[in-house]
Amino acid sequence: MTNEERILSLHQKMNKRRVMKERRANGALGVGSLGLLGLVIAVISHEQVLYGGMSAGTYTGSTFVFQNAGSYVLLALAAFMLGVVITVLCIRMKKRNQEEGKEE
């Protein structure tokens, strides 16, 4: 086996590992998103049972303070923050992949 063949084999192994790492990261993001969806559904269901079938659509403006609906506000804030973090991570991953593509 020549040096060029070894280098080619090494590059192929590195690409294979990189692809597997990206698949694991995408799988983890998918499972995390699915878990958060389940959590949102559970919280909304729990709130409907506690307040006699009222849903989030019936709340407006200042009624959040009077109806003890702080959990909705907190959940919305957490969802927004998580969305921003995931978006930033995806943008960075895309830029890194583009830079790696230019180097090769």
C-alpha positions in Angstrom: 0.0 0.0 0.0 1.5 3.3 -1.0 1.4 6.5 1.0 -1.2 8.0 -1.3 -3.5 5.0 -0.8 -3.0 5.3 3.0 -3.9 9.0 2.9 -6.9 8.4 0.8 -8.1 5.6 3.2 -7.5 7.9 6.1 -9.6 10.7 4.5 -12.4 8.2 3.8 -12.4 7.1 7.4 -12.4 10.7 8.7 -15.4 11.5 6.4 -17.3 8.4 7.6 -16.7 9.4 11.2 -17.8 13.0 10.5 -21.0 11.8 8.9 -21.8 9.5 11.8 -21.1 12.4 14.3 -23.5 14.6 12.4 -26.2 11.9 12.3 -25.9 11.5 16.1 -26.2 15.2 16.6 -29.3 15.4 14.3 -30.8 12.4 16.1 -30.3 14.1 19.5 -31.9 17.3 18.3 -34.8 15.3 16.9 -35.3 13.4 20.2 -35.0 16.6 22.2 -37.5 18.4 20.1 -40.0 15.5 20.4 -39.5 15.4 24.1 -40.2 19.2 24.3 -43.3 18.7 22.3 -44.5 16.1 24.7 -43.8 18.4 27.6 -45.8 21.2 26.0 -48.7 18.9 25.4 -48.5 17.6 29.0 -48.4 21.1 30.5 -51.4 22.3 28.4 -53.4 19.1 29.3 -52.6 19.5 33.0 -53.7 23.2 32.9 -56.9 22.3 31.2 -57.7 19.7 33.9 -56.9 22.2 36.7 -58.9 25.1 35.3 -62.0 23.2 34.1 -61.3 22.9 30.4 -59.9 26.4 29.8 -57.3 26.4 27.1 -54.4 28.8 26.4 -56.5 30.6 23.7 -58.9 32.0 26.3 -56.1 33.9 28.1 -55.4 37.5 27.1 -53.2 40.3 28.4 -53.4 40.8 32.1 -55.4 37.7 32.8 -52.1 35.8 32.9 -51.5 37.5 36.3 -54.9 36.8 37.7 -55.5 33.2 36.4 -52.2 31.8 37.7 -51.0 31.2 34.2 -47.4 32.0 34.8 -46.4 28.5 33.6 -47.6 29.5 30.0 -45.5 32.6 30.0 -42.5 30.6 31.4 -43.0 27.9 28.8 -43.3 30.3 26.0 -40.1 32.1 27.1 -38.2 28.8 27.3 -39.4 27.7 23.9 -38.3 30.9 22.3 -34.9 30.7 23.9 -34.5 27.1 22.8 -35.5 28.0 19.3 -32.9 30.8 19.2 -30.2 28.5 20.5 -31.0 25.7 18.0 -31.1 28.2 15.2 -27.7 29.6 16.1 -26.2 26.1 16.4 -27.6 25.1 13.0 -26.2 28.3 11.4 -22.7 27.6 12.9 -22.8 24.0 11.8 -23.7 25.1 8.2 -20.8 27.6 8.1 -18.4 25.1 9.5 -19.4 22.5 6.9 -19.0 25.1 4.1 -15.5 26.0 5.4 -14.5 22.3 5.5 -15.8 21.9 2.0 -13.6 24.8 0.8 -10.5 23.4 2.4 -10.8 19.9 0.8 
